[in-house]
Amino acid sequence: MVHINVLDPSASPLDYYGFELRRHREAAGLTQKQLGQIVNYTGSLVGQIETARKLPTLEFSERCDAALGTEGLLSRLIDLVLRSELPAWFRQIAELESRATEIQAFHTHLIHGLLQTEEYARAVLGYVDRTGLDRKVAARLGRQRILENGQAPLLWLVLDEGVLHRQVGGAAVMRKQLAHLLGYEANPRVNVQVLPFGVGAHAGSPGPFDMFRFSKDPAIVYTEDYETGRSTANPERVGEHSLRYAHLQAAALSPVDSALLIRSVMEERYGEHPLA
């Protein structure tokens, strides 16, 4: 007798996704193997997703929606599923990212999560603990979908030059990561500026931060330390960080000159032109 794992759809967004996938598959009269053949995935993967042991992807969801006639249900659930995989203290920030009309960020140690490649994210997230790494990486990359939809926020990012030189994951990973940054040169909604070493002391010396602006709600400032993060809509804090950000942008290279520096570092330090 085949044992069928019984899911509680209220346990988590991933459990709910698996419950709905199984419900619609069975309603269509398909086995896991048959659905897998239709959507070009293995029946085993379908089973793992149905039992909340594997994270679904957007491509998988879109194919299953088409095969099962679910009118986009599974695709709509993806953002909720991936967000639930983020650390509990960070889920509010992912929600702010998805709602913001404008994001202003200053980062000093790493590329911003919204612009990380899969390889770079894997190197960052798996450095100390590789437990559940695939799910952690998928959740981080899932945040980036906000830059691809029709209501993408305007993203301003000031990066300390040290981020370009800090070799995360090896030279090949850095080449791809810096090339990824350069890929946004023609995107008017993503603006990357580099704060060069030559600036010396600057307005961002107290540390990195993000500011989220909305069409109707008050702006929010987010800062984090080693273990957790803090967000506030306090007008004084928002005003202080707005002033700091204005000074950082004034001190940083222009987006055009920043791209030239990124390209130069990639060629000289990591040994390959992005178009090679």
Sequence and secondary structure as in RCSB ss.txt:
>XXXX:A:sequence
MVHINVLDPSASPLDYYGFELRRHREAAGLTQKQLGQIVNYTGSLVGQIETARKLPTLEFSERCDAALGTEGLLS
RLIDLVLRSELPAWFRQIAELESRATEIQAFHTHLIHGLLQTEEYARAVLGYVDRTGLDRKVAARLGRQRILENG
QAPLLWLVLDEGVLHRQVGGAAVMRKQLAHLLGYEANPRVNVQVLPFGVGAHAGSPGPFDMFRFSKDPAIVYTED
YETGRSTANPERVGEHSLRYAHLQAAALSPVDSALLIRSVMEERYGEHPLA
>XXXX:A:secstr
        TTS HHHHHHHHHHHHHHHTT  HHHHHHHHTS HHHHHHHHTTSS   HHHHHHHHHHHT TTHHH
HHHHHHHHHTS GGGHHHHHHHHH SEEEEEESSS  GGG  HHHHHHHHTSS  TTHHHHHHHHHHHGGGGTST
T  EEEEEEETHHHHS SS HHHHHHHHHHHHTTTT TTEEEEEE GGG S TTTT  EEEEE SSS  EEEEE 
SS EEEE  HHHHHHHHHHHHHHHHHS  HHHHHHHHHHHHHHHH   TT 
